Amino acid sequence: MYLTQALHRAAQLHPNRIAVQFGERQHTFREFIRRVARLAGALQQMGMQTGDRVAMLALNSDRYLEYQMAVPWGGRRAQSLQHTLVCRRDRLFAQ
């Protein structure tokens, strides 16, 4: 089973239920799946292909969840980042 299959199923069964809420923003399953599909398409338009690794440095949020679903939607692999290492590296470059 693919990660995105659960999202598709939830959108079929409960399109108007709240899928994601973060602060004041909330999206139904129908809205969420459209946003994920749009991001997956944008990644493809940027030239990313099946099997490519994609990384995003961000705090947990609804937009980060969209990224987590959009990357495998297009057959790509989400690459995790160790944020503490990135922050240390950036501090070294700033000095």
N, C-alpha and C positions, 0 to 999 in steps of 0.2 A: 504494500500500500504506500502510495506517495503522500507526502505531507499535505499537499494541496487537495487531495481527494476529500479529506475531512472538511475542508473549507467549502468545496463545491457541494458536498452533501448537506451541510448546515444551511447554505444559501438556498438550496432546493426546498428543504423542509421548513425553514424559518426565515424567509427573506426579510421580514419586517422586525425581527427581534434585534435588540442591541447586541452587537458582536464585540465591539471595542469601545471602551470609554477611558479617556485620559484627560483629567482636568475638566474643562468645559466642553471638550470635543467628544462627540460620540457618533458612531456609525453603525447602521444596521448591517446584517450580513450581506444584503444586496449592495449597499454602498461600499462596504469593505472589499468585497470581491472585485468590484469595478476598479477601485483604487489600486489593488494588487495587480490586476491585469494591465492597467495603464503603466504602472512602474515596470512590470516585466517587459512590456513593449518598448518602453524608453531605454531599458538596458540593451535590448536587441538593436535598437536604432543607433546606439552608441558603438555598436560593433562587437558586442559580447556574444560569444557563441556557446553552444552546448559544451559542457565540460570545463568552461572557464571558471576560475575562482574569483569571487567578488568579496571585498571586505568593506566594512563601514564602521567608522569610529563614531559612536553616538551613545548617549545615555538611554536607558530604557524609556520607551514612549510608544504611543500608537504608531508613529511613523517608523520606528525601528521594527515593530511587528510586521508592518507592511513590507519592509525590506526582507525580513526573514521568510516571508511567504513568496515574494516576487522572485527571489533568486532561484529557488528550485523549480518554480513554475516554468521558467524558461530553460530548464535542464542545466543550470549552473550550480556551482557549489559555493555555499557561504563559507568564507574563511574567517575564523575568529581571530580577534586581535587581543593581545594582552595590553590593556589600557595603561597599566602602570609602567610598562616598558616604553610605550609610545610617549608618555608624559616625561619620563626621564630623558629620553633621546631628545625631545624638543627642548628641554631645559638646557641640555648640553649645547645644542645648536645656538640657543639664544645667548650663551655666555661669550 
